[in-house]
Amino acid sequence: MCGEECTYQAPLTSATTDTPAKISLCEMYKIVPQILRTYHLSLVDGAQDWETHNYWFHKTSGVNTKVQVRNVDEVISKVQG
């Protein structure tokens, strides 16, 4: 269902309820590594408490993140291995 790019194989128990969740997880497995390769993420205040709320995905509150674009040479060197 996800194509060859997705390696996560969730078992399907019901076509109507689990198919959208499986597709969403497959898309997350593709986008998260790309975000981490392109941007440097750091917490503004690592000592601050934050919460998660269990919805379709875990939603967080109280998390302040600093996002910086990585150096292009650094990104290329990591991709090339």
N, C-alpha and C positions, 0 to 999 in steps of 0.2 A: 504494500500500500504506500509506503514512504519512498519507494525507489531505492536505488542502490546506494545512495549517499547516506541513508539513515541506518545505523547499526543497532538501534534499540528495537527489540522485538517483544512488544507487550502482548500477552495472550488476550484474545478477544472472547468475552463471555456473552456479549450482547451487541449485535451490529448497530443498534440505535443509540446506545449510550456510550460505548467505548471507542467507536471509530473516531469521533471528533477529538477525544482525549489523546488517542494514539497519534493522530495527525499533528496536534499541537505539540506533543512531546518531541516528535521527529523534527519539527521546525525549530524548537528550542535547542536541540542538539546541534543544529547547524549554525544558528545565529550567535550563541554564547561564545564559542571559540573565536569567531570572527571579531566580536566586540573586544575580547580580551587581547587579541593580537593587535588591534588598531589603537586601542585606548589604554591608558594607565589609570586604574581606579584606586582611590585611597579614601579611607574614612576621614572626615574632617575632625571628629572627636571620637577616638576609639573607646573612651571610657563611658560614653553616653549609652544609656539603656535604650533598646529598641524592641519592638514587638512584631510578631508575625500573626497573620490572620489566614486561616485555611479556607480559601475559596477554590476556584478552578486551579490556580497556582497560588503558592503562598504569597500573600501581599504583606509588605513590610511597612512599618510606620516608625518615625523617629530616627531614620537613617539619613545622615547628610554625607554625601559622597562628592569628592573632588574628581573631576574627569579631565584628563589631559591627553591630547593627541600624542602618540608615540612618534619618535624620530623615524622618518621614512627608511633610513639605512638600517635601523634597528629592526624594524618590521620585516624588511627584505631578508636580512641575515637569519632571522628566526624561521621564516617560511622555507628558506633554502636548506636549513638544517645544519 
